[in-house]
């Protein structure tokens, strides 16, 4: 089956969280397009909804929202996602992936559109580190 890394951005707190998604949860994202909303319940976040904002494949090729295609295409671009010109009028031919999520994707970017009952900070809480024996206790 497919494995994804979902980078979920929380605009309320300004933090991002990484979620490893595999199996049936990854199947719920397959076939969706950039800009669509996805239910986060299968990924362990009940009540949350996410809007897909972008992604990339194993070679780092970014997905482009306005490219209605599943594979890669080489486009002549003057700016936007994946290319930032340094001079006025500069254009370049770059590879981009289409906006439909396929098995070739490795990372999917998203933002929270609907919140659940439990805050994300509590769900992704890191365990507290214990002081090592060599450290001085105060």
Backbone torsions as a table, in degrees:
resi	resn	phi	psi	omega
1	UNK	NA	-177.9	-173.9
2	UNK	-96.5	145.8	173.6
3	UNK	-121.0	135.8	177.9
4	UNK	-126.7	155.8	165.3
5	UNK	-110.3	118.0	178.8
6	UNK	-100.5	123.2	175.2
7	UNK	-101.6	109.1	-174.3
8	UNK	-102.4	121.7	-179.3
9	UNK	-99.9	131.5	176.9
10	UNK	-106.8	108.8	-175.7
11	UNK	-74.3	-20.2	177.8
12	UNK	-66.5	-44.8	-176.7
13	UNK	-99.7	-17.2	-178.2
14	UNK	80.5	14.7	-178.6
15	UNK	-105.7	159.2	176.3
16	UNK	-122.3	148.7	-178.5
17	UNK	-130.5	140.9	178.7
18	UNK	-102.4	129.6	179.4
19	UNK	-123.1	125.9	174.0
20	UNK	-87.8	122.9	-175.0
21	UNK	-119.3	131.3	178.9
22	UNK	-145.2	165.1	174.9
23	UNK	69.9	-134.0	-176.9
24	UNK	-65.5	-33.0	178.0
25	UNK	-64.4	-38.5	177.5
26	UNK	-68.8	-32.8	177.7
27	UNK	-65.2	-26.2	178.8
28	UNK	-72.4	-18.9	178.9
29	UNK	-93.0	-27.8	-177.4
30	UNK	-57.7	136.5	177.7
31	UNK	86.6	-11.1	177.7
32	UNK	-76.8	160.3	179.8
33	UNK	-114.0	160.3	177.1
34	UNK	-63.1	129.4	-177.6
35	UNK	105.5	-15.4	178.7
36	UNK	-84.0	155.0	177.7
37	UNK	-95.8	144.8	-178.5
38	UNK	-128.3	139.1	175.1
39	UNK	-75.0	133.0	-176.0
40	UNK	-95.6	3.1	179.5
41	UNK	-56.2	-47.1	179.2
42	UNK	-64.2	-17.1	-178.7
43	UNK	-95.2	8.4	177.4
44	UNK	92.0	14.4	179.1
45	UNK	-125.0	77.2	-176.9
46	UNK	-64.5	136.4	179.5
47	UNK	88.6	-12.4	-178.8
48	UNK	-91.0	146.7	172.8
49	UNK	-128.6	146.7	-176.4
50	UNK	-129.5	139.9	171.3
51	UNK	-98.4	128.2	178.4
52	UNK	-73.8	123.5	-177.4
53	UNK	-109.9	-11.2	-179.9
54	UNK	169.4	-169.6	179.2
55	UNK	173.5	178.7	177.8
56	UNK	-153.1	161.7	-180.0
57	UNK	-99.3	-171.0	-174.1
58	UNK	-65.6	-22.0	178.5
59	UNK	-94.4	0.0	179.4
60	UNK	89.6	7.2	179.0
61	UNK	-69.2	122.1	-177.2
62	UNK	-76.5	152.5	174.2
63	UNK	-87.5	144.7	-178.6
64	UNK	-117.1	131.1	-173.9
65	UNK	-62.9	-35.5	-173.8
66	UNK	-95.8	19.7	179.2
67	UNK	-112.3	96.2	-175.1
68	UNK	-79.2	77.8	-174.5
69	UNK	-157.4	157.7	-178.9
70	UNK	-96.1	-25.3	-176.9
71	UNK	-99.5	-155.7	179.1
72	UNK	-97.1	150.5	174.9
73	UNK	-140.6	148.5	174.2
74	UNK	-100.5	119.3	-176.7
75	UNK	-117.8	148.2	172.3
76	UNK	-89.4	112.5	-174.0
77	UNK	-121.5	154.4	178.8
78	UNK	-116.4	5.8	179.2
79	UNK	158.0	-179.2	179.2
80	UNK	101.8	-159.5	-177.4
81	UNK	-61.2	125.8	175.0
82	UNK	91.1	-9.1	178.9
83	UNK	-152.3	125.9	-179.8
84	UNK	-124.5	101.3	-175.7
85	UNK	-65.1	147.9	-180.0
86	UNK	-97.3	-18.4	178.8
87	UNK	-129.4	156.4	177.6
88	UNK	-63.7	136.5	177.2
89	UNK	81.3	-0.4	-178.3
90	UNK	-71.3	133.8	176.9
91	UNK	-131.0	157.1	180.0
92	UNK	-153.1	146.5	175.3
93	UNK	-88.3	120.5	-176.3
94	UNK	-130.1	154.7	175.1
95	UNK	-86.6	136.8	176.6
96	UNK	-136.9	153.6	176.1
97	UNK	-99.9	149.5	179.8
98	UNK	-67.6	174.0	-172.6
99	UNK	-87.1	-1.2	178.8
100	UNK	-93.5	130.0	-178.6
101	UNK	-73.2	123.5	178.8
102	UNK	-124.1	-177.2	179.9
103	UNK	-69.0	-14.9	179.8
104	UNK	-75.7	-17.8	179.7
105	UNK	-69.2	144.4	175.7
106	UNK	-113.6	-40.8	-178.6
107	UNK	-123.0	138.4	176.3
108	UNK	-125.8	129.6	179.5
109	UNK	-100.3	143.3	179.8
110	UNK	-154.3	165.3	175.8
111	UNK	-128.7	148.5	-179.0
112	UNK	-73.9	129.0	176.7
113	UNK	-110.9	-25.7	-179.7
114	UNK	-139.9	132.1	-174.4
115	UNK	-99.6	149.3	175.9
116	UNK	-91.3	-169.5	-177.7
117	UNK	-72.9	-40.1	-175.0
118	UNK	-92.3	132.3	179.0
119	UNK	-66.6	151.0	-178.8
120	UNK	-63.2	-32.8	178.9
121	UNK	-61.4	-36.9	178.5
122	UNK	-72.0	-36.0	-178.6
123	UNK	-69.5	-42.5	-176.8
124	UNK	-100.3	27.9	-177.6
125	UNK	-65.9	131.0	177.1
126	UNK	-83.0	142.5	176.3
127	UNK	-67.2	143.0	-178.0
128	UNK	-69.8	140.6	-180.0
129	UNK	-79.8	139.0	175.6
130	UNK	-87.5	141.3	177.5
131	UNK	-67.7	138.9	179.0
132	UNK	-74.0	164.0	-176.7
133	UNK	-63.1	-30.5	-178.5
134	UNK	-73.9	-18.2	-178.7
135	UNK	-79.6	147.1	-178.8
136	UNK	-83.5	130.0	177.0
137	UNK	-90.9	139.3	-179.5
138	UNK	-107.7	NA	NA
